[in-house]
Each structure stands twice: as C-alpha cells, then as structure tokens.
Amino acid sequence: MASKTSSPETQPVIDMADLATCLAARRAKTGLPDLPRNTGTRRTPSKHALLKAIEDLGGKW
C-alpha cells in the first residue's frame, strides 16, 4: 500500500549509491575518523540469534 502522506512529486527519490558517495566525501572533508562498530555486549539473545541467522545466509550486518 502506498504512503498517504508523501508522494514522488513532493519527496525526491534518493539513490543510495549517490548518497554513499556524498557521505564518504563529507567525512573525508571533515577529517573525521571511521567510528568503531558497536561491541554488542548488551545484545539480547534474540538479537544474537537474528545476527547469526543473517550471517549464516551470507549477509553482513
């Protein structure tokens, strides 16, 4: 079902590849280092199971 609050005429479509390129350029310009990933020390058992299932299917979360 289409959203009733927005439409393609009012909301621009964002190309994810272009967004990633833009973000990488902005990070390089500011000189910010890559942020460390979440250590995951406070994840619930269900979250651990979900991430393992994604990994088992070949995904990278």
MARKOL-920387 format. One line per field, with one value per atom (N, C-alpha, C): residue number from 1; residue in three letters; chain; atom name; x, y, z. Coordinates in nm, 3 decimals, decimal comma. Each point is the difference from the previous one (the first is absolute). Example, Ala and Ser with C-alpha at 12.3 -4.5 7.8 and 13.67 -1.06 7.14 Angstrom:
BEGIN
nufi <- [1|1|1|2|2|2]
segu <- [ALA|ALA|ALA|SER|SER|SER]
drengu <- [A|A|A|A|A|A]
koldo <- [N|CA|C|N|CA|C]
X <- [1,319|-0,089|0,090|-0,035|0,082|-0,077]
Y <- [-0,569|0,119|0,120|0,105|0,119|0,109]
Z <- [0,780|0,000|0,000|-0,072|0,006|0,073]
This chain:
BEGIN
nufi <- [1|1|1|2|2|2|3|3|3|4|4|4|5|5|5|6|6|6|7|7|7|8|8|8|9|9|9|10|10|10|11|11|11|12|12|12|13|13|13|14|14|14|15|15|15|16|16|16|17|17|17|18|18|18|19|19|19|20|20|20|21|21|21|22|22|22|23|23|23|24|24|24|25|25|25|26|26|26|27|27|27|28|28|28|29|29|29|30|30|30|31|31|31|32|32|32|33|33|33|34|34|34|35|35|35|36|36|36|37|37|37|38|38|38|39|39|39|40|40|40|41|41|41|42|42|42|43|43|43|44|44|44|45|45|45|46|46|46|47|47|47|48|48|48|49|49|49|50|50|50|51|51|51|52|52|52|53|53|53|54|54|54|55|55|55|56|56|56|57|57|57|58|58|58|59|59|59|60|60|60|61|61|61]
segu <- [MET|MET|MET|ALA|ALA|ALA|SER|SER|SER|LYS|LYS|LYS|THR|THR|THR|SER|SER|SER|SER|SER|SER|PRO|PRO|PRO|GLU|GLU|GLU|THR|THR|THR|GLN|GLN|GLN|PRO|PRO|PRO|VAL|VAL|VAL|ILE|ILE|ILE|ASP|ASP|ASP|MET|MET|MET|ALA|ALA|ALA|ASP|ASP|ASP|LEU|LEU|LEU|ALA|ALA|ALA|THR|THR|THR|CYS|CYS|CYS|LEU|LEU|LEU|ALA|ALA|ALA|ALA|ALA|ALA|ARG|ARG|ARG|ARG|ARG|ARG|ALA|ALA|ALA|LYS|LYS|LYS|THR|THR|THR|GLY|GLY|GLY|LEU|LEU|LEU|PRO|PRO|PRO|ASP|ASP|ASP|LEU|LEU|LEU|PRO|PRO|PRO|ARG|ARG|ARG|ASN|ASN|ASN|THR|THR|THR|GLY|GLY|GLY|THR|THR|THR|ARG|ARG|ARG|ARG|ARG|ARG|THR|THR|THR|PRO|PRO|PRO|SER|SER|SER|LYS|LYS|LYS|HIS|HIS|HIS|ALA|ALA|ALA|LEU|LEU|LEU|LEU|LEU|LEU|LYS|LYS|LYS|ALA|ALA|ALA|ILE|ILE|ILE|GLU|GLU|GLU|ASP|ASP|ASP|LEU|LEU|LEU|GLY|GLY|GLY|GLY|GLY|GLY|LYS|LYS|LYS|TRP|TRP|TRP]
drengu <- [A|A|A|A|A|A|A|A|A|A|A|A|A|A|A|A|A|A|A|A|A|A|A|A|A|A|A|A|A|A|A|A|A|A|A|A|A|A|A|A|A|A|A|A|A|A|A|A|A|A|A|A|A|A|A|A|A|A|A|A|A|A|A|A|A|A|A|A|A|A|A|A|A|A|A|A|A|A|A|A|A|A|A|A|A|A|A|A|A|A|A|A|A|A|A|A|A|A|A|A|A|A|A|A|A|A|A|A|A|A|A|A|A|A|A|A|A|A|A|A|A|A|A|A|A|A|A|A|A|A|A|A|A|A|A|A|A|A|A|A|A|A|A|A|A|A|A|A|A|A|A|A|A|A|A|A|A|A|A|A|A|A|A|A|A|A|A|A|A|A|A|A|A|A|A|A|A|A|A|A|A|A|A]
koldo <- [N|CA|C|N|CA|C|N|CA|C|N|CA|C|N|CA|C|N|CA|C|N|CA|C|N|CA|C|N|CA|C|N|CA|C|N|CA|C|N|CA|C|N|CA|C|N|CA|C|N|CA|C|N|CA|C|N|CA|C|N|CA|C|N|CA|C|N|CA|C|N|CA|C|N|CA|C|N|CA|C|N|CA|C|N|CA|C|N|CA|C|N|CA|C|N|CA|C|N|CA|C|N|CA|C|N|CA|C|N|CA|C|N|CA|C|N|CA|C|N|CA|C|N|CA|C|N|CA|C|N|CA|C|N|CA|C|N|CA|C|N|CA|C|N|CA|C|N|CA|C|N|CA|C|N|CA|C|N|CA|C|N|CA|C|N|CA|C|N|CA|C|N|CA|C|N|CA|C|N|CA|C|N|CA|C|N|CA|C|N|CA|C|N|CA|C|N|CA|C|N|CA|C|N|CA|C|N|CA|C|N|CA|C]
X <- [0,084|-0,084|0,089|-0,032|0,079|-0,024|0,100|-0,012|-0,101|-0,082|-0,099|0,055|0,116|0,052|0,109|0,051|0,102|-0,023|0,055|-0,012|0,129|0,027|0,123|0,012|-0,113|0,004|0,052|-0,021|0,041|0,127|0,036|0,119|0,096|0,122|0,095|0,045|0,030|0,052|0,151|0,050|0,142|0,066|0,099|0,077|0,103|-0,003|0,086|0,148|0,034|0,140|0,048|-0,084|0,037|0,010|-0,089|0,003|0,129|0,039|0,122|0,122|0,005|0,110|0,005|-0,115|-0,008|0,045|-0,046|0,038|0,150|0,056|0,144|0,079|-0,045|0,068|-0,010|-0,116|-0,017|0,087|0,009|0,086|0,146|0,042|0,139|0,030|-0,095|0,019|0,015|-0,078|0,005|0,119|0,059|0,114|-0,038|-0,127|-0,042|0,048|0,047|0,043|-0,122|0,022|-0,107|-0,037|-0,128|-0,047|0,002|0,032|0,001|-0,142|-0,010|-0,131|-0,042|-0,127|-0,055|0,057|0,047|0,060|-0,103|-0,124|-0,106|-0,003|0,056|0,006|-0,135|-0,096|-0,129|-0,114|0,031|-0,104|-0,079|-0,127|-0,088|0,026|-0,039|0,016|-0,070|-0,115|-0,071|0,078|0,067|0,080|0,121|0,063|0,111|-0,046|-0,118|-0,052|-0,028|-0,056|-0,029|0,128|0,101|0,125|0,071|-0,009|0,059|-0,071|-0,133|-0,077|0,037|0,017|0,039|0,138|0,091|0,136|0,000|-0,082|-0,008|-0,051|-0,080|-0,052|0,095|0,115|0,099|-0,008|-0,087|-0,013|0,103|0,023|0,091|-0,079|-0,020|-0,078|0,092]
Y <- [-0,117|0,117|0,125|0,092|0,123|0,091|0,079|0,096|0,108|0,036|0,105|0,138|0,005|0,129|0,056|-0,079|0,052|-0,058|0,068|-0,047|0,032|-0,067|0,026|0,146|0,068|0,139|0,092|-0,037|0,085|-0,047|-0,126|-0,057|-0,048|0,052|-0,047|-0,144|-0,072|-0,136|0,011|-0,069|0,006|-0,128|0,013|-0,114|-0,034|-0,122|-0,039|0,004|-0,031|0,007|0,144|0,093|0,141|0,051|-0,045|0,040|-0,048|-0,125|-0,054|0,078|0,036|0,078|0,138|0,062|0,132|-0,005|-0,101|-0,013|-0,025|-0,082|-0,027|0,128|0,080|0,126|0,096|0,006|0,089|-0,044|-0,131|-0,050|0,033|-0,019|0,029|0,149|0,084|0,146|0,045|-0,061|0,041|-0,061|-0,106|-0,064|-0,089|-0,035|-0,087|-0,143|-0,068|-0,140|-0,092|-0,121|-0,099|-0,032|-0,001|-0,029|-0,151|-0,040|-0,144|-0,056|-0,126|-0,067|-0,027|-0,017|-0,035|-0,136|-0,010|-0,125|-0,110|0,035|-0,099|-0,070|0,060|-0,067|-0,003|0,081|0,006|-0,050|-0,083|-0,053|-0,110|-0,005|-0,104|-0,131|-0,112|-0,129|-0,003|0,066|0,000|0,078|0,107|0,077|-0,081|-0,072|-0,087|-0,105|-0,057|-0,102|0,060|0,120|0,066|0,027|0,055|0,030|-0,126|-0,108|-0,127|-0,053|0,010|-0,046|0,079|0,130|0,085|-0,042|-0,023|-0,041|-0,136|-0,092|-0,134|0,003|0,101|0,014|0,076|0,039|0,069|0,151|0,051|0,143|0,058|0,127|0,070|0,112|-0,009|0,102|0,108]
Z <- [0,000|0,000|0,000|-0,083|-0,012|0,119|0,031|0,109|-0,036|0,096|-0,024|0,035|0,066|0,044|-0,090|-0,091|-0,092|-0,138|-0,096|-0,137|-0,073|-0,110|-0,076|-0,044|-0,017|-0,042|0,110|0,126|0,111|0,067|-0,014|0,064|-0,107|-0,001|-0,101|0,029|-0,105|0,012|0,021|0,102|0,032|-0,048|-0,087|-0,046|0,108|0,052|0,111|-0,037|-0,124|-0,043|0,002|-0,047|0,004|0,143|0,086|0,140|0,067|-0,026|0,060|-0,047|-0,129|-0,053|0,065|0,015|0,061|0,146|0,073|0,141|0,015|-0,085|0,006|-0,026|-0,095|-0,030|0,118|0,063|0,115|0,117|0,023|0,108|-0,028|-0,124|-0,036|0,016|-0,036|0,009|0,145|0,091|0,140|0,074|-0,056|0,064|0,117|0,011|0,109|-0,026|0,103|-0,018|-0,010|-0,047|-0,001|0,143|0,027|0,135|0,026|0,122|0,029|0,000|-0,034|0,002|0,143|0,018|0,129|0,043|0,125|0,046|0,019|0,021|0,013|0,133|0,103|0,131|0,070|-0,044|0,068|-0,088|-0,098|-0,089|0,067|-0,035|0,053|-0,073|0,059|-0,069|-0,136|-0,009|-0,129|-0,105|0,041|-0,095|-0,045|0,093|-0,036|-0,102|0,023|-0,092|-0,137|-0,003|-0,127|-0,078|0,067|-0,067|-0,049|0,076|-0,042|-0,123|-0,002|-0,116|-0,124|0,016|-0,115|-0,049|0,094|-0,037|-0,070|0,051|-0,059|-0,142|-0,033|-0,135|-0,092|0,056|-0,081|0,008|0,088|0,014|0,095|-0,017|0,091|0,064|0,125|0,069|0,045]
